[in-house]
Amino acid sequence: MDFGDDGKDAYVRTSAIAGGAALAIGDEVEYEVEEGERRPKAKNARKL
């Protein structure tokens, strides 16, 4: 999952995806980012 224009990645847990949808490479998503213990992580992810 691409994290904005700076090219950094954000970790996405399945539980962070609305409705429990699965993501595939290339899927477009909308999400918020919060700091995780080791790296940024996505929350409130939604497949577009």
Residue frames as a rotation matrix with the C-alpha (Angstrom) as fourth column:
MET 1
0.592 0.806 0.000 0.00
0.806 -0.592 0.000 0.00
0.000 0.000 -1.000 0.00
ASP 2
-0.325 -0.718 0.616 1.53
0.683 -0.629 -0.372 3.32
0.654 0.300 0.694 -1.00
PHE 3
0.201 0.291 -0.935 1.67
0.914 -0.400 0.072 6.00
-0.353 -0.869 -0.346 1.65
GLY 4
0.707 0.234 -0.667 1.18
0.134 -0.971 -0.198 9.27
-0.694 0.051 -0.718 -0.18
ASP 5
0.954 -0.294 -0.063 3.55
-0.171 -0.358 -0.918 11.10
0.247 0.886 -0.391 -2.49
ASP 6
0.320 -0.896 0.308 6.66
-0.935 -0.247 0.253 10.38
-0.151 -0.369 -0.917 -0.42
GLY 7
0.112 -0.244 -0.963 6.65
-0.634 0.729 -0.259 6.70
0.765 0.639 -0.073 -1.45
LYS 8
-0.785 -0.369 0.497 6.63
-0.618 0.420 -0.664 5.26
0.036 -0.829 -0.558 2.07
ASP 9
-0.457 0.609 -0.648 4.56
0.086 0.755 0.650 2.20
0.885 0.242 -0.397 2.90
ALA 10
-0.323 0.447 0.834 1.85
-0.942 -0.234 -0.239 1.84
0.088 -0.863 0.497 5.52
TYR 11
-0.996 -0.034 -0.081 1.05
-0.020 0.986 -0.166 -1.53
0.085 -0.163 -0.983 7.11
VAL 12
-0.247 0.969 0.008 -2.56
-0.903 -0.233 0.360 -2.67
0.350 0.081 0.933 6.66
ARG 13
-0.903 0.098 0.419 -4.18
-0.139 0.855 -0.499 -5.33
-0.407 -0.509 -0.759 8.83
THR 14
-0.726 0.686 0.048 -7.24
0.425 0.392 0.816 -7.10
0.541 0.613 -0.576 7.48
SER 15
-0.113 0.709 -0.696 -9.18
0.983 -0.021 -0.182 -5.81
-0.144 -0.705 -0.695 10.48
ALA 16
-0.526 -0.142 -0.839 -8.50
0.204 -0.978 0.038 -2.22
-0.826 -0.151 0.543 9.33
ILE 17
-0.984 0.177 -0.025 -10.40
-0.055 -0.165 0.985 -2.74
0.170 0.970 0.172 6.07
ALA 18
-0.451 0.886 0.107 -14.05
-0.784 -0.336 -0.521 -1.72
-0.426 -0.319 0.846 6.17
GLY 19
0.540 0.807 -0.239 -16.34
-0.836 0.481 -0.263 -4.70
-0.097 0.341 0.935 5.76
GLY 20
0.256 -0.528 0.810 -13.41
-0.254 0.771 0.584 -7.12
-0.933 -0.355 0.063 5.96
ALA 21
0.965 0.117 -0.233 -12.79
-0.247 0.119 -0.962 -6.85
-0.085 0.986 0.143 2.20
ALA 22
0.370 -0.875 0.311 -9.62
0.643 0.483 0.594 -8.47
-0.670 -0.019 0.742 0.87
LEU 23
0.611 -0.260 -0.748 -7.11
-0.534 -0.833 -0.146 -6.34
-0.585 0.489 -0.648 -1.01
ALA 24
0.647 -0.454 0.612 -5.17
0.702 0.669 -0.247 -7.36
-0.298 0.589 0.751 -4.09
ILE 25
-0.429 -0.859 -0.281 -2.05
0.557 -0.496 0.666 -5.77
-0.711 0.129 0.691 -5.54
GLY 26
-0.892 0.006 0.453 -3.10
0.381 -0.529 0.758 -2.70
0.244 0.849 0.470 -7.48
ASP 27
0.138 0.977 -0.162 -6.37
0.932 -0.072 0.355 -2.10
0.335 -0.200 -0.921 -5.61
GLU 28
-0.511 -0.203 0.835 -7.05
0.027 -0.975 -0.221 1.55
0.859 -0.090 0.504 -4.88
VAL 29
0.083 0.495 -0.865 -7.87
0.931 0.271 0.245 2.36
0.356 -0.825 -0.439 -1.27
GLU 30
0.127 0.011 0.992 -8.59
-0.259 -0.965 0.044 5.34
0.957 -0.263 -0.119 0.92
TYR 31
0.398 -0.051 -0.916 -7.26
0.762 0.574 0.300 5.27
0.511 -0.817 0.267 4.48
GLU 32
0.829 -0.226 0.512 -5.99
-0.453 -0.809 0.376 7.23
0.329 -0.543 -0.773 7.46
VAL 33
0.141 -0.861 -0.490 -2.49
0.257 0.509 -0.821 6.73
0.956 -0.010 0.292 8.85
GLU 34
0.883 0.002 0.469 -1.45
-0.442 -0.333 0.833 6.41
0.158 -0.943 -0.294 12.48
GLU 35
-0.135 -0.991 0.011 1.91
-0.873 0.114 -0.474 5.61
0.468 -0.073 -0.880 14.04
GLY 36
0.812 0.294 -0.503 2.31
-0.091 0.917 0.389 1.95
0.576 -0.271 0.771 14.89
GLU 37
0.852 -0.519 0.067 4.88
0.030 0.177 0.984 0.43
-0.522 -0.836 0.167 17.24
ARG 38
-0.020 -0.928 0.372 7.39
0.549 0.301 0.780 -0.16
-0.836 0.220 0.503 14.43
ARG 39
-0.920 -0.233 0.315 6.04
0.385 -0.386 0.838 1.71
-0.074 0.892 0.445 11.40
PRO 40
-0.617 0.760 -0.205 3.08
-0.745 -0.648 -0.159 3.75
-0.254 0.055 0.966 10.14
LYS 41
-0.848 0.416 0.327 -0.10
0.452 0.891 0.037 1.73
-0.276 0.179 -0.944 9.81
ALA 42
-0.741 0.649 0.172 -3.39
-0.222 -0.478 0.850 2.28
0.634 0.592 0.498 8.03
LYS 43
-0.757 0.648 -0.082 -6.72
0.356 0.305 -0.883 2.55
-0.547 -0.698 -0.462 9.80
ASN 44
0.146 0.934 -0.327 -10.25
-0.064 -0.321 -0.945 2.96
-0.987 0.159 0.013 8.46
ALA 45
-0.854 -0.484 -0.192 -9.14
-0.250 0.057 0.967 1.57
-0.457 0.873 -0.169 5.08
ARG 46
0.267 0.957 0.115 -11.80
-0.132 0.154 -0.979 1.43
-0.955 0.246 0.167 2.39
LYS 47
-0.577 -0.406 0.709 -11.47
0.582 0.405 0.706 -0.20
-0.573 0.819 0.003 -1.02
LEU 48
-0.357 0.400 -0.844 -12.48
-0.486 -0.851 -0.198 2.23
-0.798 0.340 0.498 -3.77
